[in-house]
Amino acid sequence: MTLRAALTLVAAALLCAPGAASASPPADTPLALLQAAADAPRHVSFVAQVELMTIGSHGAQASVFRVDHRAPNLTRRWYLSPPDVYGDWTVSKHDAEYAVDVKHHRIVVTDNDGFGVHYGWHRDLGLLQRNYRVALGPVATVAGRTARTVILTNRYTGGTTMRLWVDAATGLMLQRQVFSSTGSLVVQMHFDDVRFTNDIPLSTFGLPAAYAVVAGPSHGDPSDNPSAVMAHCGFAARAPRYLPEGFTPVAADLADEKGVRTLHLLYSDGIRTFSLFENARGSAVDMSGYHPEAFAAGNLRGQYVDQGPTTLLAWSQARLHYALVGDLSRDELERIAASVSR
């Protein structure tokens, strides 16, 4: 498994910026606004320019992309920055996602199952309510439109974890901020502008015919019974014995990348997520192109990489290879990793 593939699964939850909309203005309650912000792709077509900033221990990273969304399930993202991805674009169609790599004249096809997204705040409001208090904030203006603020506060720490700004007229999520356990801002997504239209042509979502088509990692159907998936993975899989307050296992699947069967366990508290990958062949993760540092947790020794708000730990033990990736602090991830050890 490559580091980029592991990080992408978590980053997906941050990049699903086109939040939500409904056929009529949402009710003026925080839960109704959250529900409205979960239903947009099925109801509203729009064109927008979006800026995403992620802030980590090594500084901030910003990206700008144009989004064309034709309800209910066609989305195109065209990247304007940073320079190394300028001109690349992705198209999501039904159950597949196509990443167009302009520099290498290829299209990488992966499942568009939303794994790591369907179990986020906008897919399991019951889990979110168990772990977060939801309140209304002040009315604001985002991208020239009136927006209502929703504030989500962690019930265990008392700290604000997320703020959303939801368009008062349509329910579209126009801005989102995510905060770490220390209160620092780690993610900010906002629309610079947005135009609602039902006239986006189907040709917008076409793919270049001359590019080579490359299959990305294949995944089985996500299951909401992780124990059953672990029992059939073909090796002695392990699950964490320690979970941060509010977290619970929500899904699992089996992926096949370059002939290596990899178990993926997903955990969530309704907003934050982390994933544990494990396999019995190959190495824990390919960190080429990055600058990993050493970590020690109990009797574990491994490497870690910070990528914006996301941290990845990789180690090997008892002939198994692990990668733990999530939007938690490194200390918290190290404690989870140590609990996988027996």
C-alpha positions in Angstrom: 0.0 0.0 0.0 1.3 3.5 -0.9 1.3 6.3 1.6 -0.7 8.4 -0.8 -3.5 5.8 -1.0 -3.7 5.5 2.8 -3.9 9.3 3.2 -6.5 9.6 0.5 -9.0 7.5 2.3 -9.0 9.9 5.2 -8.6 13.0 3.2 -11.8 12.0 1.3 -13.8 13.0 4.3 -12.3 16.5 4.2 -12.5 16.9 0.4 -16.2 16.1 0.1 -16.6 19.9 0.1 -19.9 20.1 -1.8 -21.9 19.7 1.3 -25.6 19.8 0.9 -28.8 21.2 -0.3 -32.5 20.6 -0.2 -35.4 21.5 -2.4 -36.5 24.1 0.1 -34.8 26.2 2.8 -33.9 24.0 5.8 -35.6 24.5 9.1 -33.7 26.8 11.4 -32.5 24.2 13.9 -28.9 22.8 14.0 -29.9 19.2 13.3 -32.1 20.2 10.4 -29.2 22.2 9.0 -26.8 19.2 9.4 -29.3 17.0 7.6 -29.7 19.5 4.8 -25.9 19.7 4.5 -25.9 15.9 4.0 -28.4 15.7 1.2 -27.1 18.2 -1.4 -25.7 15.9 -4.1 -29.0 14.3 -4.6 -30.9 17.6 -5.1 -28.9 20.6 -6.3 -26.6 21.2 -9.3 -24.0 23.9 -9.0 -20.6 25.3 -10.1 -18.2 26.6 -7.5 -14.6 27.4 -6.8 -13.4 26.0 -3.6 -10.3 26.6 -1.4 -9.1 24.0 1.0 -6.4 24.7 3.5 -4.9 22.0 5.8 -2.6 23.0 8.7 -0.1 20.6 10.2 3.1 20.6 12.2 5.2 21.4 9.1 3.0 24.3 8.0 -0.1 24.9 5.9 -1.0 23.4 2.5 -3.6 25.1 0.3 -5.4 23.9 -2.8 -7.9 25.5 -5.1 -10.3 23.6 -7.3 -13.3 24.1 -9.4 -16.3 21.9 -8.7 -19.0 21.1 -11.3 -21.8 19.0 -9.7 -24.8 17.7 -11.6 -27.3 16.1 -9.3 -27.6 13.4 -8.2 -24.2 11.7 -8.8 -21.9 13.4 -11.3 -19.0 15.5 -10.0 -15.9 17.0 -11.6 -13.1 18.6 -9.7 -10.4 20.5 -11.6 -7.4 21.5 -9.6 -6.0 25.0 -10.0 -3.3 24.8 -7.3 -0.8 23.8 -6.0 1.4 23.8 -9.1 2.2 20.0 -8.9 -1.4 19.1 -9.5 -2.5 22.0 -11.7 -4.7 20.8 -14.5 -5.3 17.4 -13.0 -9.0 16.5 -12.4 -11.3 13.9 -11.1 -14.7 12.7 -12.2 -17.1 10.8 -9.9 -19.7 8.9 -11.8 -22.1 6.7 -9.9 -19.9 4.0 -8.3 -16.5 4.9 -9.8 -14.0 7.7 -9.6 -11.7 8.6 -12.4 -8.5 10.5 -11.5 -7.0 12.1 -14.7 -3.3 12.5 -14.4 -2.4 15.0 -17.1 1.4 14.7 -16.7 1.4 11.0 -17.2 -1.5 10.8 -19.7 -3.3 8.2 -17.6 -6.7 7.7 -15.8 -6.6 5.9 -12.5 -10.0 4.2 -11.8 -11.1 3.5 -8.2 -14.3 2.6 -6.5 -16.4 5.6 -5.5 -17.9 3.8 -2.5 -17.4 6.8 -0.2 -15.6 4.6 2.3 -14.4 6.9 5.0 -17.1 9.4 3.9 -20.4 7.5 4.3 -19.6 7.1 8.0 -18.7 10.7 8.6 -20.7 13.4 10.2 -23.2 13.6 7.3 -23.9 9.9 7.2 -24.4 8.9 10.9 -26.0 11.7 12.7 -27.0 9.4 15.6 -23.3 8.7 16.3 -22.5 12.4 16.0 -25.2 13.3 18.5 -24.0 10.8 21.1 -20.5 12.4 21.0 -21.2 16.1 20.1 -23.4 18.9 21.2 -24.9 20.7 18.2 -25.7 24.4 18.4 -26.5 27.4 16.2 -24.1 30.2 15.8 -24.4 33.7 14.3 -25.6 34.5 10.8 -22.7 35.2 8.4 -21.9 35.9 4.8 -19.9 33.4 2.8 -19.3 33.7 -1.0 -21.7 36.6 -1.0 -24.6 34.5 0.4 -26.3 34.5 3.8 -25.2 31.5 5.8 -26.2 30.0 9.2 -23.5 28.7 11.4 -23.6 25.2 13.1 -21.1 24.6 16.0 -20.2 21.0 17.1 -18.7 20.7 20.5 -17.1 17.4 21.8 -19.1 16.2 24.9 -15.9 14.7 26.5 -13.4 17.5 26.1 -15.8 20.5 25.8 -13.8 21.8 22.9 -15.2 22.9 19.5 -14.4 20.3 16.9 -16.2 21.7 13.8 -18.0 24.7 12.5 -20.2 24.6 9.4 -21.7 27.5 7.4 -24.8 26.4 5.6 -26.5 28.5 2.9 -29.8 29.8 4.3 -31.6 29.5 1.0 -30.5 26.1 -0.3 -28.7 24.2 2.5 -25.5 24.0 0.6 -22.5 23.9 2.9 -20.4 27.0 2.0 -17.6 26.7 4.6 -16.2 24.3 7.1 -13.6 24.6 9.8 -12.1 21.6 11.8 -10.2 22.0 15.0 -7.7 19.8 16.8 -8.0 18.6 20.4 -5.9 21.5 21.4 -8.2 24.0 19.8 -6.0 24.9 16.8 -7.5 25.2 13.3 -6.4 22.2 11.2 -8.7 22.4 8.2 -10.6 25.2 6.5 -12.7 24.7 3.4 -14.7 27.6 1.9 -16.5 28.5 -1.4 -15.0 31.5 -3.1 -18.1 31.7 -5.3 -21.0 29.5 -6.3 -23.6 29.5 -9.0 -26.7 27.2 -9.0 -27.6 25.8 -12.4 -29.4 22.9 -14.0 -27.6 23.4 -17.3 -24.3 21.7 -16.7 -23.7 19.6 -19.9 -22.9 15.9 -19.7 -19.8 16.6 -21.8 -18.3 18.2 -18.7 -17.9 14.8 -17.2 -16.3 13.2 -20.2 -12.8 11.5 -20.1 -9.9 11.8 -22.5 -10.0 8.9 -24.9 -6.3 8.8 -25.6 -5.2 8.3 -22.0 -4.2 4.9 -20.6 -6.7 3.5 -18.1 -5.1 2.1 -14.9 -7.0 0.2 -12.2 -6.4 1.5 -8.7 -6.7 -0.5 -5.5 -9.8 -2.8 -5.5 -12.0 -2.9 -2.5 -14.7 -5.3 -1.4 -18.1 -4.0 -0.3 -17.7 -2.2 3.0 -19.3 -4.1 5.8 -20.7 -2.8 9.1 -19.6 -6.0 10.8 -15.8 -5.6 11.2 -15.4 -8.8 13.2 -16.8 -10.9 10.4 -14.5 -9.3 7.9 -11.5 -9.9 10.2 -12.5 -13.6 10.5 -12.2 -14.0 6.7 -9.2 -11.9 5.9 -6.8 -14.9 5.7 -4.4 -14.0 8.5 -4.5 -13.4 12.3 -5.8 -9.9 12.2 -5.7 -7.7 15.3 -8.0 -4.8 16.4 -7.1 -2.0 18.8 -7.9 -2.7 22.5 -7.9 1.0 23.2 -10.2 3.5 21.5 -10.4 7.2 22.3 -13.6 8.3 24.0 -16.6 8.2 21.7 -15.0 6.1 19.0 -16.5 2.9 17.7 -15.8 0.5 14.8 -18.1 1.4 12.0 -16.9 -0.5 8.9 -14.4 -2.8 7.4 -13.4 -4.0 4.0 -10.7 -6.1 2.2 -8.6 -4.4 -0.5 -6.2 -6.0 -3.0 -3.3 -3.8 -4.1 -0.6 -5.4 -6.2 -1.6 -8.8 -5.1 -1.5 -8.0 -1.4 -4.7 -8.5 0.5 -5.1 -5.7 3.1 -7.7 -5.4 5.8 -9.1 -2.0 6.4 -10.9 -1.2 9.7 -12.6 2.2 10.0 -13.4 3.9 13.3 -15.4 7.1 14.0 -16.9 9.2 16.7 -19.3 10.8 14.2 -16.9 13.5 13.0 -13.3 12.3 13.4 -12.1 9.1 11.9 -9.1 6.8 11.8 -8.2 3.7 9.8 -6.1 0.7 10.6 -4.7 -1.2 7.6 -2.9 -4.5 8.1 -1.6 -7.3 5.9 0.6 -10.4 6.1 2.8 -9.7 3.0 5.0 -6.9 1.8 5.8 -3.8 3.9 3.4 -1.8 6.1 3.5 1.2 3.8 5.5 2.7 1.0 6.8 6.1 2.2 8.9 6.9 -0.7 8.7 10.6 -1.7 8.0 11.6 1.9 10.3 12.3 4.9 9.3 9.8 7.7 10.5 10.1 11.2 10.9 7.4 13.9 8.3 6.8 16.7 8.2 4.4 19.7 5.1 3.3 21.4 5.5 0.7 24.1 7.5 -2.1 22.5 6.7 -0.8 19.0 9.1 0.9 16.8 8.1 2.4 13.5 7.9 5.4 11.3 5.4 8.3 11.0 4.5 11.0 8.5 2.4 14.2 9.2 0.4 15.3 6.1 -1.5 18.4 7.2 -3.9 17.4 9.9 -3.5 13.7 9.0 -0.9 11.5 10.6 0.2 8.1 9.5 2.1 5.5 11.6 3.6 2.4 10.1 5.2 -0.6 11.8 5.6 -4.4 11.6 5.2 -7.0 14.3 4.7 -10.7 14.5 4.9 -11.1 10.7 2.1 -8.6 10.2 2.4 -5.1 8.7 0.3 -2.2 9.9 -0.5 1.4 8.9 -2.6 3.6 11.2 -3.9 6.9 9.7 -6.3 9.5 11.0 -7.0 13.0 12.0 -6.0 12.5 15.6 -2.9 13.7 17.4 0.2 11.5 17.1 0.2 10.8 20.8 -3.4 9.4 20.5 -2.5 7.4 17.4 0.6 5.9 19.2 -1.6 4.8 22.1 -4.0 3.1 19.6 -1.1 1.5 17.9 0.4 0.2 21.2 -3.0 -1.4 22.0 -2.9 -3.5 18.8 0.2 -5.2 20.2 -0.3 -8.4 22.3 
